[in-house]
């Protein structure tokens, strides 16, 4: 058994039991990993604010049968995203794409950097629609689903849903102008 530390972006979470939560985290070195955060739903938990969706955090993880979160410190809360309903919808959308398109435990530093930069850009961009289209195109290219030199279709979401083999749930909360 070993422990390791890594930077990561919380892209998904799911409650487990009375006080625990499963987190899906995209990391630069370990790829997409699922982690059990024990006791974080208790009122007295000091870690809960650091592992909210969209947070960029520094995580200490103990590797056993299931990776377990031992310590965490937020690097960025992306408050500009969380305080704007439209921007939050776009951020949840890109996180769903990352979760649906990436296999677990496969390092992909380029996708990590793309997601991180996209979240920072969404926070300051007054019109994020172009940024989202660019994200869709770039993630498809980086993961080998689309050749770089080929022009993209108008609406990539149906193509992405075919790859993911299910509907994109966050699409329905995106602003109608998307």
N, C-alpha and C positions, 0 to 999 in steps of 0.2 A: 504494500500500500504506500502511496506517496501523496504528497500535497504539492500544489502549485499555485502561483499567482498569475493573474492575467487581467488585462483590460477587456471590457466587453460592453456590448449594447444589449439591453433587455428588449427582446423583440416579441416575447409572448409570456404569459403567466397563467397558471391554473391553480385554483385552490385545491388543497389536499388535506383531508382530515379536518380537525377542528382548528389547528393553529399553523399548519404548514402550507407551503406553496411550491409548485414546480415552476421553474423558470426556464425559458429557452433563451439562450444568450449567444450572440454572434461575437466571436473572438478573433483576433488577428492570427493567432498561432494554432488554435485547436479547432477552428471552424465553428459550426453551430453545435452547441452542446446543451443538454438538459441537466439541470441542477436542482437538487432538493434543498430548499431553504426552510430549515426547521424553526418553528416557533415565531415566524415573522408576522403572523396575523394576530399575535397577542398584543394587547394595548401597550404593554411594557417593552415591546421590542424596539431596540435602538437601530436595527438594520432595515426596517420596513420602508422608510422614506428613501433609502439608497437603491432600492431594487424595484422602483416603479417602472412601468412601461416607458420606453424611450430613453431611460437614463443611460448615460455613459458612465460606467463605474469601474473601479479597480476591485477585483474579487480574489479572495483566497478560497481555494477549493480543496477539500480532502477527497481523494480518489479511493473509493471502495467499490462495492457492487454497483453503487449509484453515486455519482459525484454529489458531495454535500458542501453547501456554502458554510464557511466558518467565519469569515470576516468580509466586510464590504465597505467601500467609501466611494461616494458619488464624485465623479469628475465634472460632469455637466448634467443638469436637470432638464435642459432644453425648455426653459420656462416660456420663451417666446412662442414655441410650438404649442405647449399645453394651455396657454392663455388665449389661444385663437382657435375657434372651433373648426374652421376650414383647414388651417394648417395642421391641426391634430389629425383630421381625417386623412390628409395626404400622407402624413407620417405613419399612421397605422397601415395605410395601403402599402407603402414601400416595405414595411416590416412584414406584412403578410406575404408579399412577393418573395422576400428573402427566405422566410420560413418555408414556403411552399416549393421553392426552386432548388434550395441547397440540401444536399445530403448531410447527415450528421457526421461529425468528427472528421471532416475533410477540410484541411487548411485552405483558405482562399483569401489571402491578404488583400488582393485587389477588390474583391466584393466588400470586404470589411471597410476598406478605405472609401469605397464608393458610397456605402450606406452612411458612414460617419460624415463625410463631406456633404452628402445630400441633406442630412438632418440639420447641419449647420447652415447650409444655404437656404433651406426652407424657413428657418427661423428669421432670416432677414429679408427674404425675397417678398415683395408686395404681391407678385403674381406668380405663384409656384407651378402653374400648369406646364410651362415649358420644361421646367426642372424635372417634373415627374415623367414626362415623355422621354426626356434624355436618360433618366434613371432606368426606365423600362428597356430602352434600346441598349444601354451599356451593360446591364446585367445579363441580357440575352446573349450579347456578344461574348462577355467574359466567361459565361458558362458553356459556350459552344453551341447554343441553340440557334444562332443566326450568324451568317458570315459578315464580317465587318464591311466588306465592299458592296454588299447588296442593300438596296434601298428598302426602307421599312414601309409597312402597310399603314394606313391611316389609324386603325384601332388595333393595337397590339394585345389588348386585354383578352380577346377571344383566343388568340394564339397561345397566350400564357396559360389560360384556363385549360386548354387542351394538354399542355405539358404537365400542369399540376394535377390534371385529371379530376378537378372539382372547380366549382364556381368560386370566384374571389368574393368573399363575404363583405369586405370593407368597401367594395365598389358602390354599394347602395348608400353609403353615408358621404360619398364624395360630393362636393358642390355640383349643382346641376349644370354649371358652365363647363364642366370637365367632359 
